[in-house]
Each structure stands twice: as structure tokens, then as C-alpha cells.
Amino acid sequence: MVKVSKNKKNSQDQGEDSDKLLQHLRDESEEQQAAYLAEASELPYIDLNIFPVR
């Protein structure tokens, strides 16, 4: 049996959650593109989210 529960978040909270998710996906996509271009150009690639520059 499936139990259905109602989501009590208001539409503004859902919009903010959606915006955060979309931004995360965009950032991930940009990193994937950068890695691909570096590989295609035979250049090293470092994800600066893992190794921050100070």
C-alpha cells in the first residue's frame, strides 16, 4: 500500500529549492564542459571546487 503525504512547503520555498537545484546542475555542467575541453586540447584539468585557490 502507498501512503501519500502532502508537501507543506509554500510555493516560494519550492521556487527557491528549484533555483538552487538548477544552479547546482548548471555549475556541474560547466565543470564537465571544462574537463572535456581540457581533455580535447590535451591540457591538464583541475576542479577548483575540490582544490580552492587562495
Secondary structure, DSSP 8 states (H G I E B T S, - for coil): ----------HHHHHHHHHHHHHHHHHHHHHHHHHHHHHHTT-----TTTS---
